[in-house]
Amino acid sequence: MTDQGNTETAEIAAVATAATTAVTSTNQSGSGGNGNTNSSADNSHPTLKPFNYSYIFKYIVIGDMGVGKSCLLHQFTEKKFMADCPHTIGVEFGTRIIEVSGQKIKLQIWDTAGQERFRAVTRSYYRGAAGALMVYDITRRSTYNHLSSWLTDARNLTNPNTIIYLIGNKSDLESQRDVTHEEAKQFAEENGLMFIEASAKTGENVEDAFFETAKKIHQNIQDGSLDLNSAECGVQHKASSPSSARLNGNNNQGGSKPNCSC
């Protein structure tokens, strides 16, 4: 076997181990797993306490290599553009706490590699995803042509209520456009997807994609169409922090019954 073959085999083996550990960790505790990770955006919100959120939503970001998945994640979590973003090996991970309808929600976002050689491994991350951001590059038609394959994986490996959001990245490169907005919109409508064009470079519509996905998930929780008791739903409801529980207990002394969060 060549040195390159040995390197690729080692990479895939390492990613497989990380995938198993990360999926187990996510299902058990809602925390990020081991593997290649980005810095968490929670650090950029020092006023937010670790448990100061009501829900955890798991997202996956899927699509061909080079469409800008990691750049979208970095723009959303760090509000910065990575000009020389290396190709993801296996998966990367980022988090950010947002607010939807007055409730704090922690997004756990798994950015998967687009290379075919990692496809079998990264599929393990689809399980238990509440939202899937499916990305193509508006300047490369081949990445658009492959969307049906990515969508098939997303449909087969996630739960029926997973929100799938189609993102046409690199909208800042209008002069190099190879996929029209109209045809992508039609594809989204035919397949029941949400759709937007965005730019990881300028930040245009990046927030919208992540927030609109969260709003739709939250709406499904409120109307009861998402079963929070299902391990596959991709949502975890967090109990109050210990300090809040103590405060509520003190406030309820004197005979009134405390609210139960179970």
PyMOL commands that set and color helices and strands:
alter all, ss='L'
color gray80, all
select helices_A, chain A and resi 3-29+41-44+69-78+116-125+141-145+147-157+174-176+181-190+206-222+242-251
alter helices_A, ss='H'
color red, helices_A
select strands_A, chain A and resi 55-63+91-100+103-112+131-137+163-169+194-197+235-237
alter strands_A, ss='S'
color yellow, strands_A
deselect
rebuild
show_as cartoon
